[in-house]
Amino acid sequence: MASKRLPVLFLDDIVLLPGMVVQIELDEAAQAAVDAARTSSGSELLIAPRLEDRYASHGVVASVRQVGKSRGGSPAAMLRTAVRAKIGSGVTGPGAALWVEAEPVAVDAPTAHVRELAAEYKQLVVSVLQRREAWQVIDSVSAIDDPGDLADTAGWAPYLANDRKRELLETPDVEARLRLLIDWTRDFLAESEVSDKIETDVRESVEKRNREYLLREQLKAIRKELGEGDAAGTDDYRTRVEAAELPDAVREAALREVDKLEKAGDQNPEAGWIRTWLDTVLDLPWAARTTDNTDLEAARAVLDADHHGLAEVKERIVEYLGVRARREERGLTTVGGRGSGAVILLAGPPGVGKTSLGESVARTLGRKFVRVALGGVRDEAEIRGHRRTYVGALPGRIVRAIKEAGSMNPVVLLDEVDKVGSDYRGDPAAALLEVLDPAQNHTFRDHYLDLDLDLSDVLFIATANVLDTIPQALFDRMELISIDGYTENDKVAIARDFLLPRQLERAALSADEVTVTEEALREVAANYTREAGVRSFERLLAKAFRKVALRELPATVGADDLKDLIGRPRFMPESSERTAVPGVATGLAVTGMGGDVLYIEASLLPGDKGGLSVTGQLGDVMKESAQIALSYVRAHADELGISPEQLDHPIHLHVPAGAVPKDGPSAGVTMTTALVSLLLGRNVRAEVGMTGEVSLTGRVLPIGGVKQKLLAAQRAGLTEVYLPQRNEPDLDDVPTDVLAALTVHIVSDVREILASALESVSPGVVTTAA
Ligand SMILES: Nc1ncnc2c1ncn2[C@@H]1O[C@H](COP(=O)(O)OP(=O)(O)OP(=O)(O)O)[C@@H](O)[C@H]1O
């Protein structure tokens, strides 16, 4: 098409495409252009955008339809845009306006492909218009037939930014223009679908909340009318939950339950469950913590003030607290969780102060203390709670402990972890493992509570009497501290400094009123109790003081008064009595109650077929020990001076007390000695105790629990003990006063025991089967 010379008007904030009728306000430049058009170019001018100081390459040829005033009263002109034109070089005059060469763009007849694109675009535009419910516009757009004209209706589209409109203006090719538009319109539709959805969601949730509020108010009114009251009660939960210091997730969950409660109404059984649950949640100390006292010297002082002796145990505890404090200081507890300090396991017989040490640790740190008894727990739900769907569901013991403690960082004593069982109701040990594992326990989930509970600040201390029944995985997480039991001197000191004052106070007596002599205490320790700890000791003192309180005060309790106050001694040295016949030897053993002595008895039965029977609830290992002992004796009969006929008789070996299950190889030397004593008819010396495994060749192999066994030997009044050579280093752990009271023979072959433990003078009678 031939180019024209036209006055040009650049507009900054609007892009006009062909086929539009618009009113523009006339500033000076616009006035000049419009004037020039009316006077010199047949009312035609070129309008082009100038966006961010960039001039467009194309504009539209527009004709001035009318000039007048806008509604605001300023000069304005009504323009109608026609064809696209390429802007050529600028030329001067006539008049004040700017003139350019404008070359109108020729439009080819549309191809079939272009028509297809146009149809597609038309559909998209109609969709957009439908969303806006612009029905009239839909009609006029639908009526447009020419693809180029259809594309240029985009000039009206409010969702296209000016720079996109300019791109359309500068794209004279119809097909390219339609492609651009199809893309952009699709995007717009997709976006507006999402935002529509958000809008509806928001609107719906607001409406729902309003509706719920209304319904709740109505419900309250109805309940009040029915005299069911308690609308205030549910309201109360809402305010309580809102006022409580709860983690966000917990508050949300609690409010959901309050909603349910409000809907459920009073008569609904569920209301009761929800209330109990809400009470539990509100009772938990979500935000309460105590501040740790990390002064290690002070810690040591507290431990010393609470407990006699136990130097090594206290040292280990102080070290443990020191490491913990340092880790915390360096922020290591939270990083990765794992390995942030194992759990202390206090292992030892009853009454040695495991529980009270736990209490002391809490006191040292200034933390709350709670004890969780695990003895006999077989149901996982005991630890982790029942699901709420259970009738009468309760939270587990851990949650209850935290509630009882009233702080999120108490000391929790897991008492008797060695007595946790498992059965069809799940494995409590596995749940415990989760409780103790720093990698998991910051989000511990109780079934009942069903909320994450952070246990990572809890200091767990476990206790156990024996180690071999603790599940391995649990044991691996723990740092073992053994407390083996007390010597007689220890017990007397503990009684004097701790048990006496406490029991006096309980009996409402004062130290001025009742004095207990050292001999009396020693007598109680030696002949009234035979325990590793001091539990019965304390009980007997309590019993004594109840009687003393009825006497004339002040009073002194001496050894002679004991019979009156607490009865006759219960334990007398029995070793000489028990070993008064051939075939009985005194062994040393460790049980859940601490160390103990054990008399192994052998006797010959009538008959000539040989053979061995064993009784006393022995485990497999112990039964094998008996076999080995007998085989050893048979193989060495000659050397030992045993006549072959003796070996023809069947032998019965018994380990009292028959009701207590026993196992382990450490009775090997005792069984061998009992057999030899029987077959030679020579008594075992009464003051002798022994422990050690025996091999078929008579080697004595090492055993465990040396300290506990020696304590027991001393308690039982023995004065000589045989120990395997490889256990010699264990003597370092044994208190010096125990070692002073015992002669310890270190042996590596059972012959050494047989050579010196039997009475040297034969009683002269050879026992044969009756
Ligand atoms: N070394 C000690 N010094 C002072 N008191 C002690 C000492 N050892 C134990 N006691 C006292 O002995 C009593 C029994 O101790 P505790 O109940 O802690 O024993 P335990 O080892 O936890 O037994 P269990 O295994 O049966 O739980 C407590 O009153 C405790 O204060």
The ligand as a Gaussian input file, in Angstrom:
#p B3LYP/6-31G(d) Opt

LIG

0 1
 N       24.689000     -45.701000     100.118000
 C       23.559000     -45.337000     100.729000
 N       23.551000     -44.288000     101.550000
 C       22.421000     -43.912000     102.164000
 N       21.261000     -44.524000     102.048000
 C       21.192000     -45.591000     101.246000
 C       22.339000     -46.053000     100.544000
 N       21.986000     -47.108000      99.810000
 C       20.684000     -47.324000     100.037000
 N       20.191000     -46.407000     100.892000
 C       18.824000     -46.341000     101.372000
 O       18.248000     -47.618000     101.294000
 C       16.899000     -47.577000     100.928000
 C       16.631000     -48.502000      99.779000
 O       17.165000     -47.957000      98.619000
 P       16.385000     -47.896000      97.261000
 O       14.949000     -48.016000      97.448000
 O       16.911000     -46.760000      96.500000
 O       16.904000     -49.250000      96.657000
 P       16.878000     -49.762000      95.175000
 O       18.269000     -50.164000      94.866000
 O       16.243000     -48.792000      94.298000
 O       16.021000     -51.064000      95.297000
 P       14.998000     -51.675000      94.201000
 O       15.843000     -52.407000      93.204000
 O       14.176000     -52.606000      95.030000
 O       14.244000     -50.546000      93.654000
 C       16.603000     -46.170000     100.589000
 O       15.907000     -45.609000     101.674000
 C       17.959000     -45.516000     100.455000
 O       17.929000     -44.189000     100.851000

